[in-house]
Amino acid sequence: MNPQTYFEALNRDFLGVSTPKEKLFWTNYMGTTDDHDAFAAAETAYKDFVANPERIAELRGQIAAAEQAPAGDERDRLLHGLRGWLDFFEVNAIESADARDMASDLVRDDTDIFAGRKELTLHYDNEAGERTEASTLVLRTNLVSSADEGVRKSSHDALLELERWVVGNGFPEMVRRRNAFARALGYRNFFDYKVNFEERMTPETLFAILDEFEGQTRDAQQRGFEQLAAQHGEEALAAHNLSYYMSGDTTRELDPYLPFAKSLQRWVESFGRMGVEFRDAELTLDLLDRKGKYENGFMHAPRPAWYRNGTWLPAAINFTSNANPNQVGSGDDGLLTLFHEGGHAAHFANIAQNAPCFSQEFPPTSMAYAETQSMFFDNLLNDGDWLKLYARNRADEEIPDELIERKIEARQPFAAYAERCLLVVPYFEWAVYSMRDAELTGERLIALARETEQRIFGLDCAPRPLLSVPHLLDRSSACCYHGYLLANMAVFQTRAWFTRQFGYLTDNPRIGPLLAEHYWAPGNSMSHEDTLRSLTGESFTGRYLADDCNRSVEEACQEARESIRAALTREQPPVRPLKATIRVVHGDELLADNSESDAAMFAAFEAWIDRHYH
């Protein structure tokens, strides 16, 4: 088989195993089907394909043959694609037959614990003292927004119950099997394997970065806690109270200005004014909470974007959240998901390479690189100028400046704590996977969670107990939570560059095209470091994020005042088309789409929310 034919067959064969797996992933995680066996079989077929070590030798041979062809653009494109596949298989292939067998067991572990988790029902006591079923999103929102301490306490107790369920339903055994798999591949443990695998760095390199950031933000976190205790008493630092007192009254005050029913429109208009395009992608959004649905937002692409022999093939992308529009704070949460997962979608819709291997959510795509794209957009929601231009109540009245400043006054003292909520997870997971098998008991894991929370937060227990974090349970997302923190470091580096160059971010029409050129189009053909250098001219650094964490409230407020003043003097650019087909669904039900127009979609979505929730 000549190199071109081999390359085309590899692209086709990969899609043959990835597309069925991704479709079953969506229907199982959305709770519209429960065919766990079919999903496990599709996942195993996919893993068997990408873990095949024979591909490495084949690709090296095909690359050598292609290099003998006459020089020119056609040969260069072919070599680029073949080398992309070689990188893909060198990261994913499993040469040990024993390790391949173990990998199948890990897939079964994930499937079993996911099926069991779907059957677990959690409850809290509502304001009337009635036992009320709730998802983890509802429980966490209660911790932020409920004025009733009984609601908050019972919500946190439910998260602790989830922790006990996790350690009693196979997690210790999963850790043992993951470690055995990693050791069969020559790594110390599963965390060591994942950090090398995902970010191409050692745990020692990673923790050198994390330790420095921990030291830079420790005092700022402590100052915030001391301020809170002085204002509300030591009880404000209790796990069930902390999130509520940190948010102050602003969550409830902000709620009318961020109605969930308007979140879809705000997202489309804000992205459109920033010049973000989706290159004819098909987007399916499942945004509302319901029983049986996975309780964490995510994006995935059942059809990757790529060029096949020069013809553009647009992506098909799904993303989800778990909003409850009747709950205070749901609009804020809904916008966060739309901007975060919508940022992922923009990234993966704009990867413009000649093979689907470059457009993967998983290795060789760095998680820190992928999360940089989503977190760049969700950070905009904290900006004073974004709030002034987009936060409006149902009567179309703009948010008062005073409320924006109160939001900053509530948030800025705890900026360091918010980042340390990302920091605590890798410290915990490294400790978990470094334990000896005999130590891996449920009781010891829960004790270790409390010890790690005490070390990073100085608290007896965190508002979000460590073992309730869903990423720990899934093999693909385990041991990579540090990617969120590394990404936020890159986000603030990127924000600083845009601000230096143009003076502002909100509604800046140059952002979308520049991100598409420097960050999105290369896919994983470039490293995270190289994409940052391409745009900003700087190597990766965490100093911009640390500086933001250490700002005073007055510094943050002054920056917001200046950004608002400037935004109100600029002419707002037009909303450019996103160039996407958008469908908003609730399970199998279609709520709204833009087949007629974006305006019709907004109206249909808003009307459906009003009928069912208001």
C-alpha positions in Angstrom: 0.0 0.0 0.0 1.5 3.4 -1.0 1.7 6.2 1.6 -1.3 8.2 0.2 -3.6 5.1 0.2 -2.4 4.1 3.6 -3.0 7.6 5.0 -6.6 7.8 3.5 -7.4 4.3 4.8 -6.1 5.2 8.3 -8.3 8.4 8.4 -11.3 6.3 7.3 -10.7 3.4 9.7 -10.3 5.7 12.7 -13.6 7.5 12.0 -15.2 4.0 11.7 -14.4 3.3 15.4 -14.5 6.8 16.9 -17.9 7.9 15.5 -20.0 5.0 16.9 -18.2 5.4 20.3 -18.9 9.1 20.5 -22.6 8.7 19.6 -23.1 6.1 22.3 -21.1 8.2 24.7 -23.6 11.1 24.2 -26.8 9.0 24.5 -25.5 7.1 27.5 -24.3 10.2 29.3 -27.5 12.2 28.5 -29.6 9.4 29.8 -31.5 8.9 26.6 -30.3 5.3 26.4 -28.8 3.0 28.9 -27.1 0.6 26.6 -23.9 0.3 28.7 -22.8 -2.9 27.1 -22.9 -1.4 23.6 -21.0 1.7 24.8 -18.4 -0.5 26.5 -18.0 -2.6 23.4 -17.6 0.6 21.2 -15.2 2.1 23.7 -13.1 -1.1 23.7 -13.0 -1.2 19.9 -11.8 2.4 19.9 -9.2 1.7 22.5 -8.0 -1.4 20.7 -7.6 0.7 17.5 -5.7 3.6 19.1 -3.6 1.3 21.3 -2.4 -0.9 18.4 1.5 -0.8 18.6 1.8 -2.2 15.0 0.8 1.1 13.7 4.0 2.7 14.9 6.2 0.6 12.7 3.8 0.9 9.8 3.8 4.7 10.0 7.5 4.9 10.2 7.8 2.8 7.1 5.2 4.9 5.3 6.9 8.1 6.3 10.2 6.8 5.0 8.6 5.9 1.7 6.8 9.3 1.4 10.1 11.1 2.0 11.4 9.5 -1.3 8.6 11.2 -3.3 9.4 14.4 -5.3 9.5 17.5 -3.1 6.4 19.7 -3.2 3.3 20.8 -1.4 1.5 17.5 -1.9 4.3 15.5 -0.4 4.6 18.0 2.5 0.9 17.7 3.3 1.1 13.9 3.3 4.1 13.8 5.5 2.4 16.3 7.9 -0.6 14.0 8.2 1.5 10.8 8.6 3.7 12.4 11.2 0.5 13.5 13.1 -0.7 10.0 13.1 2.7 8.7 14.3 2.5 11.2 17.3 -1.0 10.0 18.0 0.0 6.3 18.1 3.2 6.9 20.0 1.2 8.4 22.7 -1.7 6.0 22.7 -0.3 2.6 21.5 0.2 0.0 24.2 3.1 -2.4 23.3 2.6 -4.8 26.2 -0.1 -7.5 25.6 -0.7 -7.7 29.4 -1.2 -3.9 29.5 -3.7 -4.1 26.6 -5.7 -6.6 28.5 -5.6 -4.4 31.6 -6.8 -1.4 29.5 -10.0 -3.4 28.7 -10.5 -3.9 32.4 -10.2 -0.2 33.0 -12.9 0.5 30.4 -15.2 -2.0 32.2 -14.4 -0.2 35.5 -15.5 3.1 34.1 -18.6 1.7 32.7 -19.6 -0.1 35.9 -19.0 2.9 38.2 -20.8 5.2 35.8 -23.9 2.9 35.6 -23.9 2.6 39.4 -23.5 6.4 39.9 -26.6 7.0 37.7 -28.6 4.9 40.1 -27.5 6.8 43.2 -30.0 9.4 44.4 -28.9 12.3 46.6 -31.2 14.5 48.7 -31.2 17.7 50.7 -33.7 19.3 53.0 -35.5 22.2 51.4 -36.6 25.4 53.2 -39.7 23.6 54.4 -37.6 20.7 55.8 -38.8 18.3 53.1 -36.4 15.7 51.7 -35.7 16.7 48.1 -33.9 14.8 45.4 -31.1 16.8 43.7 -28.2 16.5 41.3 -24.7 17.5 42.5 -25.1 20.8 40.5 -28.2 21.7 42.5 -26.4 20.8 45.7 -23.4 22.9 44.9 -25.7 25.8 43.8 -27.5 25.5 47.1 -24.2 26.0 48.9 -23.6 29.3 47.1 -27.1 30.8 47.0 -29.4 29.4 49.7 -30.0 31.7 52.6 -31.2 28.8 54.7 -28.4 27.2 56.6 -30.3 23.9 56.9 -30.5 23.7 53.1 -26.8 24.3 52.9 -25.9 21.8 55.6 -28.0 19.0 54.2 -26.6 19.8 50.6 -23.0 19.4 51.9 -24.0 16.3 53.8 -25.2 14.8 50.5 -21.8 15.5 48.9 -20.2 13.7 51.8 -22.6 10.8 51.2 -21.4 10.8 47.6 -17.8 10.5 48.8 -18.8 7.4 50.9 -20.5 5.9 47.9 -17.4 6.4 45.7 -15.1 4.7 48.1 -17.6 1.9 48.8 -18.3 1.2 45.2 -15.1 0.2 43.6 -12.9 3.3 43.6 -10.0 1.8 45.7 -10.0 -1.2 43.4 -10.0 1.1 40.3 -6.9 2.9 41.7 -5.1 -0.4 42.2 -5.9 -1.6 38.6 -4.9 1.8 37.1 -1.6 1.7 38.9 -1.0 -1.9 37.8 -1.7 -0.8 34.2 0.7 2.1 34.5 3.5 0.0 36.0 3.1 -2.5 33.1 4.0 0.5 30.8 7.0 1.4 32.9 5.6 4.2 35.0 5.6 4.5 38.8 1.9 4.9 39.0 -1.2 6.0 37.1 -0.6 9.7 37.9 3.0 9.5 36.6 1.7 7.9 33.5 -1.1 10.4 32.9 1.1 13.5 33.4 3.7 12.2 31.0 1.0 11.0 28.6 -1.2 14.2 28.7 1.2 17.1 29.2 4.5 15.6 28.2 6.0 16.4 31.6 7.0 14.6 34.7 5.2 14.9 38.1 8.3 16.6 39.4 8.1 19.3 36.7 4.4 19.7 37.2 4.7 20.1 41.0 7.6 22.6 40.6 5.0 24.8 38.8 2.2 24.1 41.3 4.4 24.5 44.4 5.5 27.9 43.2 1.9 29.0 42.6 0.9 27.6 45.9 3.5 29.7 47.7 2.5 32.8 45.7 -1.2 32.6 46.6 -1.2 31.2 50.1 -1.2 34.5 51.9 -3.9 36.0 49.7 -6.2 33.1 50.4 -5.6 33.5 54.1 -6.3 37.2 54.0 -9.6 36.5 52.4 -10.6 33.9 55.0 -9.6 36.2 57.8 -11.7 39.0 56.3 -14.7 36.7 56.0 -14.3 35.5 59.6 -14.0 39.0 60.9 -17.2 40.0 59.1 -19.4 37.0 59.7 -17.7 35.0 62.5 -15.6 31.8 62.4 -18.7 29.8 61.5 -18.6 31.4 58.0 -15.5 29.2 57.3 -17.5 25.9 57.9 -17.7 23.8 54.7 -21.4 24.3 54.3 -21.2 28.1 54.8 -18.0 29.2 53.1 -19.3 29.4 49.5 -22.5 31.3 50.6 -20.6 33.9 52.7 -18.0 34.3 50.0 -20.7 35.1 47.4 -22.3 37.6 49.8 -25.7 38.7 48.6 -24.5 39.2 45.1 -25.6 35.9 43.7 -29.2 36.7 44.5 -28.8 40.3 43.5 -27.2 39.4 40.2 -29.8 36.8 39.4 -32.4 39.1 37.8 -29.7 40.5 35.5 -28.6 37.1 34.3 -31.9 35.3 33.5 -31.3 31.7 32.2 -33.8 32.2 29.5 -31.6 34.9 27.9 -28.3 33.0 28.3 -28.4 31.5 24.8 -28.9 34.9 23.2 -26.2 36.5 25.3 -23.7 33.7 24.3 -24.4 33.9 20.6 -24.3 37.7 20.5 -21.1 38.0 22.6 -19.3 35.4 20.6 -20.5 36.9 17.4 -19.2 40.4 18.3 -15.8 38.8 19.1 -15.6 37.4 15.6 -15.9 33.8 16.6 -17.0 31.5 13.8 -17.7 27.7 13.8 -17.0 27.0 10.2 -20.4 25.4 9.4 -20.3 23.1 12.4 -23.4 21.4 13.7 -23.9 22.2 17.4 -26.2 20.3 19.7 -26.8 21.8 23.2 -28.4 19.9 26.0 -28.5 22.4 28.8 -31.1 21.4 31.5 -30.9 19.2 34.5 -32.9 15.9 34.6 -32.7 12.6 36.3 -30.3 10.1 34.7 -28.2 12.7 33.0 -24.5 13.1 33.7 -23.9 15.7 36.3 -21.1 17.7 34.8 -20.8 19.9 31.8 -18.7 18.7 28.9 -18.1 19.0 25.2 -17.3 16.3 22.7 -17.1 16.1 18.9 -18.6 12.9 17.3 -17.4 14.3 14.0 -14.1 16.1 14.0 -13.3 19.0 11.7 -10.6 18.4 9.1 -9.7 18.7 5.5 -10.0 15.5 3.4 -8.0 15.9 0.2 -8.5 19.6 0.3 -12.3 19.5 1.0 -13.4 21.0 4.3 -15.4 18.7 6.5 -17.1 20.7 9.3 -17.4 19.3 12.8 -20.4 17.9 14.7 -20.2 19.0 18.3 -22.3 18.4 21.4 -22.1 20.1 24.7 -24.1 20.0 27.9 -24.9 21.6 31.3 -27.3 20.8 34.1 -29.2 24.0 34.6 -32.3 24.4 36.8 -33.8 27.7 35.7 -35.9 28.0 38.9 -32.8 28.0 41.0 -31.1 31.3 42.0 -27.8 31.5 40.2 -28.9 29.3 37.3 -28.5 32.0 34.7 -24.9 32.6 35.9 -24.2 28.9 35.7 -25.8 28.6 32.3 -23.7 31.4 30.9 -20.6 29.8 32.4 -21.3 26.6 30.6 -22.2 28.2 27.3 -19.0 30.3 27.3 -16.8 27.4 28.6 -18.1 24.6 26.5 -18.8 27.0 23.7 -15.1 27.9 23.8 -14.2 24.3 23.5 -16.6 24.0 20.6 -15.1 27.0 18.8 -11.6 25.5 19.2 -12.5 22.1 17.8 -14.7 23.5 15.0 -11.7 25.5 13.8 -8.9 22.9 13.7 -7.9 23.1 10.1 -5.6 20.1 9.5 -5.6 17.2 7.0 -6.4 14.3 9.4 -8.7 13.7 12.3 -5.8 12.8 14.6 -5.1 16.6 15.0 -8.6 17.2 16.3 -8.8 15.1 19.5 -10.0 16.1 22.9 -7.5 13.6 24.4 -3.8 12.9 23.9 -1.7 13.9 22.1 -3.9 17.0 22.7 -2.7 18.6 26.0 -5.6 19.2 28.5 -4.0 22.5 29.5 -4.0 23.5 25.8 -7.7 22.5 25.3 -8.9 24.1 28.5 -7.1 27.4 27.7 -9.6 27.9 24.9 -12.7 27.4 27.0 -11.5 29.2 30.1 -10.4 32.2 28.1 -14.1 32.8 27.3 -15.7 31.9 30.7 -13.3 34.4 32.3 -15.0 37.2 30.4 -18.1 36.8 32.5 -16.3 38.3 35.5 -15.2 41.4 33.5 -16.9 44.7 34.4 -17.4 45.8 30.8 -18.9 42.4 29.8 -21.4 42.7 32.7 -22.3 46.3 31.8 -23.0 45.4 28.2 -24.7 42.1 28.6 -26.2 41.7 32.1 -29.8 42.9 31.8 -33.0 42.0 33.5 -36.2 40.9 31.7 -37.3 44.5 31.4 -34.0 45.1 29.5 -32.6 47.3 32.3 -28.8 47.2 32.5 -27.0 46.1 35.7 -26.1 49.0 38.0 -22.4 49.9 38.4 -22.7 49.5 42.1 -23.7 45.9 41.8 -20.8 45.1 39.5 -18.5 46.6 42.2 -20.2 44.5 44.9 -19.6 41.4 42.8 -15.9 42.3 42.6 -15.8 43.1 46.3 -17.3 39.6 47.0 -15.1 37.8 44.5 -11.6 39.4 44.6 -10.7 38.5 48.2 -11.2 34.9 47.2 -9.6 34.8 43.8 -6.6 32.9 45.3 -9.0 30.4 46.9 -10.8 29.8 43.6 -7.5 28.9 41.9 -6.5 26.7 44.8 -9.7 24.8 44.4 -8.0 23.6 41.2 -4.7 23.2 42.9 -5.9 20.9 45.6 -7.0 18.0 43.2 -3.6 17.2 41.7 -2.0 17.2 45.2 -4.7 14.7 46.3 -4.6 12.5 43.3 -0.8 12.3 43.4 -1.0 11.2 47.0 -3.8 8.6 46.2 -1.9 7.0 43.4 1.4 7.0 45.4 -0.2 4.9 48.1 0.6 1.2 48.5 -2.2 -1.2 47.5 -2.7 -2.3 51.1 -3.3 1.3 52.2 -6.1 1.8 49.6 -9.1 1.6 51.8 -12.2 3.8 51.8 -11.5 5.0 55.3 -7.9 6.0 54.4 -9.0 7.7 51.2 -11.5 9.9 53.0 -9.0 10.7 55.7 -6.5 11.7 53.0 -9.1 13.9 51.3 -9.5 15.8 54.6 -5.7 16.0 55.2 -5.2 17.5 51.7 -8.0 20.0 52.1 -6.5 21.1 55.4 -3.1 21.5 53.8 -4.2 23.6 50.9 -7.2 25.5 52.4 -6.5 25.3 56.1 -10.1 24.0 56.4 -11.4 20.8 58.1 -13.4 20.0 54.9 -13.9 21.7 51.6 -17.2 23.0 50.3 -16.7 20.5 47.4 -15.3 17.4 49.1 -12.5 16.0 47.0 -14.0 12.6 46.4 -17.2 14.1 45.1 -15.3 15.6 42.1 -16.5 13.5 39.2 -13.3 13.7 37.2 -11.6 11.3 39.6 -13.9 8.5 38.6 -13.4 8.5 34.8 -10.1 7.1 33.5 -9.9 9.7 30.8 -10.3 12.7 33.2 -8.5 11.3 36.2 -5.1 12.8 37.1 -5.4 15.7 34.8 -7.3 18.3 36.8 -4.1 20.3 37.0 -4.7 21.1 33.3 -7.4 23.5 34.4 -4.9 25.5 36.5 -2.2 25.4 33.9 -4.8 26.6 31.4 -5.9 29.5 33.6 -2.3 30.6 33.8 -2.2 30.6 30.0 -5.6 32.4 29.9 -4.3 35.3 32.0 -1.2 35.4 29.9 -3.4 35.7 26.8 -5.7 38.3 28.3 -2.7 40.4 29.2 -1.4 40.3 25.6 -4.8 41.3 24.1 -5.1 44.1 26.7 -1.6 45.4 25.8 -2.3 45.2 22.1 -5.9 46.5 21.9 -6.9 47.8 25.4 -10.0 45.7 25.8 -11.5 42.2 25.4 -15.3 42.4 25.5 -16.7 42.7 22.0 -13.3 42.9 20.4 -13.8 41.6 16.9 -10.1 40.7 16.5 -10.2 38.1 19.2 -11.9 35.3 17.3 -9.8 35.5 14.1 -6.5 35.7 16.1 -7.4 32.8 18.4 -8.4 30.8 15.3 -5.1 31.5 13.6 -2.7 31.0 16.5 -4.5 28.7 19.0 -7.2 26.7 17.1 -6.2 25.9 13.6 -3.0 23.9 14.4 -4.8 21.5 16.7 -2.3 19.2 18.4 0.2 19.7 15.6 1.7 22.4 17.9 2.4 22.2 21.6 0.6 24.4 24.1 3.9 26.3 24.6 4.3 26.9 20.9 0.7 28.3 20.5 1.3 30.7 23.3 4.6 31.8 21.7 2.9 32.2 18.4 0.4 34.7 19.7 2.0 36.4 22.7 5.7 36.0 21.9 6.3 34.7 25.4 6.9 31.3 27.0 4.3 29.8 29.3 4.2 31.6 32.7 1.9 31.7 35.7 2.8 35.1 36.9 -0.2 36.9 35.3 -2.6 34.6 37.1 -0.7 35.0 40.4 -0.7 38.8 40.0 -4.5 38.7 39.5 -5.0 36.6 42.6 -3.0 39.1 44.6 -4.7 42.3 43.5 -6.6 44.3 46.0 -10.3 44.9 45.8 -9.8 48.6 45.0 -7.3 47.7 42.1 -9.9 45.3 40.7 -12.7 47.8 41.0 -10.7 50.6 39.4 -9.9 48.4 36.5 -13.6 47.6 36.1 -14.6 51.3 36.2 -12.1 52.1 33.5 -13.2 49.2 31.3 -16.9 50.1 31.7 -16.2 53.8 30.9 -14.2 52.8 27.7 -16.8 50.2 26.6 -19.6 52.8 26.8 -17.7 55.2 24.6 -16.9 52.6 21.9 -19.4 51.8 19.1 -20.6 48.2 19.7 -19.6 46.1 16.7 -22.3 44.1 14.8 -23.0 40.5 15.7 -21.3 38.4 13.0 -22.9 35.1 12.1 -21.4 32.2 14.1 -21.7 30.1 10.9 -23.1 27.1 12.8 -26.3 25.1 12.8 -27.5 25.1 16.4 -30.0 22.8 18.0 -31.0 23.1 21.7 -32.5 19.9 23.0 -33.7 18.4 26.3 -32.9 14.7 25.9 -34.8 13.7 22.8 -36.9 16.8 22.7 -36.0 19.7 20.4 -36.5 23.0 22.2 -35.2 25.5 19.6 -33.0 25.7 16.6 -31.7 28.4 14.2 -33.0 26.8 11.0 -35.2 29.9 10.5 -32.9 32.5 12.3 -31.0 33.1 15.5 -33.8 35.5 16.6 -36.4 32.7 16.2 -34.2 30.3 18.1 -33.8 32.8 21.0 -37.6 33.4 21.2 -38.4 29.7 21.1 -35.9 28.9 23.8 -37.1 31.7 26.0 -40.7 30.7 25.6 -40.0 27.1 26.4 -38.1 28.0 29.6 -40.9 30.4 30.6 -43.6 27.7 30.0 -41.8 25.0 32.0 -40.1 26.9 34.8 -41.8 30.2 35.4 
